[in-house]
Amino acid sequence: MSQRAAYIEKMELQIDKLNKKMLGLETSAQEAKEEARQKYKEEMGKLRQQSKVAAAKLDELKVAGADSWATLVADMEKIHDSFTHSFFSFFQIPNTSEPAATSTKAETATAPKKS
């Protein structure tokens, strides 16, 4: 075999080898994409559920009487903080919103006047 033929054969083998590795990496990347897509769907499902819980608690709070107001506000703050934390943790963005628990004692202890 001539030097030229040997060199061409060597390069063909190396290129084929790299192409096979690329195919393997593409397959791995597709699997990773699918795993990431699954995780995204799962986490979004959890966030939607937390949103529903928060909305339901807010509806409860809207019609609450004076006797249950303080308890419901405390529950609402916990739910809001948990939902906010989950949201910002999942998307890995800085949380610049204020936590619900920053309300004053006067706000949480005093029930709204119904008109």
Secondary structure, 3 states (H helix, E strand, C coil): CCHHHHHHHHHHHHHHHHHHHHHHHHHHHHHHHHHHHHHHHHHHHHHHHHHHHHHHHHHHHHCCCHHHHHHHHHHHHHHHHHHHHHHHHHHCCCCCCCCHHHCCHHHHHCCCCCC
